[in-house]
Amino acid sequence: MNSVRITSDAYLACLIHALSTEREEVMGLLLGEISDNKANICSVCMMRRSDKQPDRVEISPEQLSAAAIEAETLAVKLNKKIQVLGWYHSHPHITVWPSHVDVRTQADYQTMAQDFIGLIFSCFHEVDMKCSMKVICFQSIPKYGDSNSYEYIKLPLQVLPSLYSTINPICVGAIVHLINILSEEERDTFLTNQKSCQDEITQIHNGAVYVQSLSHLLQVLGGPVLQLIEHKIQDNNKVIQQLTTQREELKLLLSSDETGYSV
């Protein structure tokens, strides 16, 4: 793999996902196609976490299978050879560099697909009292002289400008789905805590925490996503107006051709 290219829309979707929580890592899969030994990422498949951990994430075989089905659907829609190209996850409050667990996980993925790539988004990491945001693209290779150990290599990553005036519909759908994913995670955590607790006061407290978590989720993601959708509607209306104008011009042109007059 020589280099990796990702559309600004897909990059934004990954970034929004990474910034959705600073307490635990989040993850997802990267969809796109390979051409001329270059990975071209055009969409993402955000994953639901079965277990929230501040320092690691895991993708189940069922999630990989679901992402492959989504890639096939997208391939038909775009008429391209879309497939699962890699994975991404966040590093909240720590550096962007892959941990030994990340390197080993990446190596395991590459046993299934040699060109599989990884992206890490470091967020909420303070350097000199300033919060920084960094991203790295990497793969794993065996260490020299020790085929059972691995190290990472960086791959060039290029963010391509969007062809749309706003984020494309496919990535909008992924971002909207993110709200559902995070809501379901909060609900499952609440129900699990309620089952293991018999004390009424603690159950009331758990309910208040659950409501607070949902309110925070709507504040952080719900409002911006709604604004994003409104901008997309405005953009679509502009396109409709342009197409309507072009249609009328073509009608006029065809009418003049039929009557033998030039416009």
C-alpha positions in Angstrom: 0.0 0.0 0.0 1.6 3.3 -1.2 -0.7 5.8 0.3 -4.2 6.4 1.7 -6.8 9.0 0.6 -9.9 9.8 2.5 -12.7 12.2 1.4 -13.2 15.2 3.7 -16.8 13.9 4.4 -15.6 10.6 5.7 -12.8 12.3 7.6 -15.3 14.6 9.2 -17.5 11.6 10.2 -14.6 9.9 11.9 -13.7 13.2 13.6 -17.2 13.7 15.0 -17.3 10.1 16.2 -13.9 10.5 18.0 -15.0 13.8 19.6 -18.4 12.3 20.8 -16.8 11.1 24.1 -13.6 11.8 25.9 -14.1 9.0 28.5 -13.7 5.9 26.4 -12.3 5.0 23.0 -14.7 4.7 20.0 -14.2 2.7 16.8 -15.5 2.1 13.3 -14.7 0.6 10.0 -13.5 2.4 6.8 -15.2 1.7 3.5 -13.8 2.4 0.0 -11.9 0.9 -2.9 -8.3 0.2 -3.9 -6.8 1.5 -7.2 -3.2 1.8 -8.3 -2.1 0.4 -4.9 -3.8 3.3 -3.1 -6.7 3.1 -0.7 -9.6 5.5 -1.4 -11.9 5.8 1.6 -15.3 7.3 0.9 -17.5 6.2 3.9 -17.4 4.8 7.4 -19.4 2.3 9.4 -19.6 3.3 13.0 -19.5 0.5 15.5 -21.4 0.0 18.7 -19.3 -0.9 21.7 -20.3 -4.0 23.7 -17.9 -2.9 26.5 -16.7 0.6 27.1 -13.0 0.9 27.9 -10.8 4.0 28.2 -7.8 2.3 26.6 -9.0 -0.3 24.1 -11.7 -1.3 21.7 -12.7 -4.5 19.9 -14.5 -5.3 16.7 -16.5 -8.6 16.7 -16.7 -10.9 13.7 -20.5 -10.0 13.5 -19.6 -6.4 13.2 -17.1 -7.1 10.4 -19.8 -9.1 8.6 -22.3 -6.3 9.0 -19.8 -3.8 7.6 -19.1 -6.1 4.6 -22.8 -6.2 3.8 -23.0 -2.4 4.1 -20.0 -2.1 1.7 -21.8 -4.4 -0.8 -24.9 -2.2 -0.6 -22.8 0.9 -1.1 -21.0 -0.7 -4.0 -24.3 -1.2 -5.8 -25.4 2.3 -5.1 -22.1 4.0 -6.3 -21.4 1.3 -9.0 -17.9 0.9 -7.5 -15.9 -1.9 -6.0 -16.5 -0.8 -2.4 -15.1 -3.0 0.4 -13.9 -2.8 4.0 -10.5 -1.2 3.8 -9.6 -0.7 7.4 -10.6 0.5 10.9 -10.3 3.6 13.0 -10.5 4.3 16.7 -9.9 7.2 19.0 -7.2 7.9 21.6 -8.8 10.3 24.1 -6.4 12.3 26.3 -3.3 10.3 25.0 -0.9 10.6 22.0 -1.7 9.5 18.5 1.0 6.8 18.5 -0.3 3.2 18.2 0.0 1.1 21.4 1.4 -2.4 21.4 -2.2 -3.6 21.6 -3.1 -1.5 18.5 -0.1 -2.8 16.6 -1.0 -6.4 17.4 -4.7 -5.9 16.5 -3.7 -4.3 13.2 -1.4 -7.3 12.5 -4.3 -9.7 13.1 -6.5 -7.8 10.7 -3.8 -7.9 8.1 -3.8 -11.7 8.2 -7.3 -11.5 6.8 -6.6 -8.7 4.3 -3.0 -7.7 3.6 -3.9 -4.1 2.6 -6.0 -3.5 5.7 -5.2 -0.1 7.2 -5.7 1.6 10.6 -6.4 5.2 11.5 -6.0 6.7 15.0 -7.6 10.0 16.1 -5.9 11.5 19.1 -8.3 14.0 20.7 -8.7 15.9 24.0 -4.9 15.6 24.5 -3.4 18.7 26.1 0.1 19.9 25.1 1.4 23.1 26.6 -2.1 23.8 28.0 -3.6 23.5 24.5 -6.0 20.7 23.4 -4.6 19.1 20.2 -6.1 16.9 17.5 -4.0 14.6 15.5 -4.4 11.6 13.2 -2.1 8.8 12.0 -2.5 6.1 9.3 -0.5 2.9 9.9 0.0 -0.7 9.2 1.9 -3.4 11.1 5.0 -5.3 10.0 7.1 -8.0 11.7 10.1 -6.8 13.6 13.5 -7.5 12.1 14.7 -10.9 13.3 11.5 -11.6 15.3 8.6 -12.7 13.2 6.4 -13.1 16.3 6.6 -9.4 17.2 5.4 -6.4 15.3 6.0 -2.7 14.9 4.0 0.0 13.0 4.8 1.9 9.9 3.2 5.2 9.0 1.4 5.6 5.7 0.9 8.9 3.9 -2.7 10.1 4.4 -4.3 12.7 2.1 -7.7 14.3 2.9 -9.5 15.0 -0.4 -11.9 18.0 -0.8 -15.6 17.3 -1.0 -17.5 17.4 -4.2 -20.5 18.7 -2.3 -21.1 22.1 -0.8 -22.2 20.2 2.3 -21.3 16.7 3.6 -22.6 14.0 1.3 -25.8 12.0 2.1 -23.9 8.8 2.9 -21.8 10.3 5.6 -24.8 12.3 7.0 -26.5 9.0 7.4 -23.5 7.6 9.4 -23.5 10.6 11.7 -27.2 10.4 12.3 -26.8 6.7 13.1 -24.1 7.6 15.6 -26.8 9.2 17.8 -28.7 6.0 17.8 -25.6 4.0 18.6 -24.6 6.1 21.6 -28.2 6.2 22.9 -28.4 2.4 22.8 -25.1 2.1 24.7 -26.4 4.5 27.4 -29.6 2.5 27.6 -27.9 -0.8 27.9 -25.6 0.6 30.7 -28.6 1.9 32.6 -30.6 -1.4 32.3 -27.5 -3.4 33.4 -27.0 -1.2 36.5 -30.7 -1.4 37.3 -30.7 -5.2 37.3 -27.8 -5.4 39.6 -29.2 -2.9 42.1 -32.0 -3.5 44.5 -31.8 -0.3 46.5 -34.5 2.1 45.4 -32.5 5.3 46.1 -29.6 4.0 43.9 -32.1 3.1 41.1 -33.5 6.7 41.2 -29.9 7.9 41.1 -29.2 5.7 38.1 -32.2 7.0 36.3 -31.1 10.6 36.9 -27.6 9.8 35.5 -29.2 8.1 32.5 -31.4 11.2 31.7 -28.3 13.4 32.2 -26.3 11.3 29.8 -29.0 11.5 27.1 -29.4 15.2 27.6 -25.6 15.7 27.2 -25.7 13.5 24.1 -28.5 15.6 22.5 -26.6 18.8 23.4 -23.3 17.7 21.9 -24.5 15.8 18.9 -28.2 16.3 18.4 -28.1 20.1 17.8 -25.1 20.1 15.4 -26.6 17.1 13.4 -29.9 18.9 13.1 -28.1 22.0 11.8 -26.2 19.8 9.4 -29.4 18.3 8.0 -31.0 21.7 7.7 -28.0 22.9 5.6 -28.2 19.8 3.5 -31.9 20.5 2.8 -31.0 24.1 1.8 -28.3 22.7 -0.5 -30.7 20.2 -2.0 -33.2 23.0 -2.7 -30.6 25.0 -4.5 -29.7 22.0 -6.7 -33.4 21.5 -7.4 -33.7 25.1 -8.5 -30.7 24.8 -10.8 -32.0 21.6 -12.4 -35.4 23.2 -12.9 -33.8 26.2 -14.6 -31.8 23.9 -16.8 -34.9 21.8 -17.7 -36.7 24.9 -18.8 -33.8 26.1 -20.9 -33.6 22.7 -22.6 -37.4 22.7 -23.2 -37.0 26.1 -24.9 -34.0 24.9 -26.9 -35.9 21.8 -28.1 -39.0 23.9 -28.9 -37.0 26.3 -31.0 -35.2 23.4 -32.9 -38.6 21.9 -33.8 -39.9 25.2 -35.2 -36.7 25.7 -37.1 -35.7 28.9 -35.3 -32.4 29.4 -33.4 -32.4 30.7 -29.9 
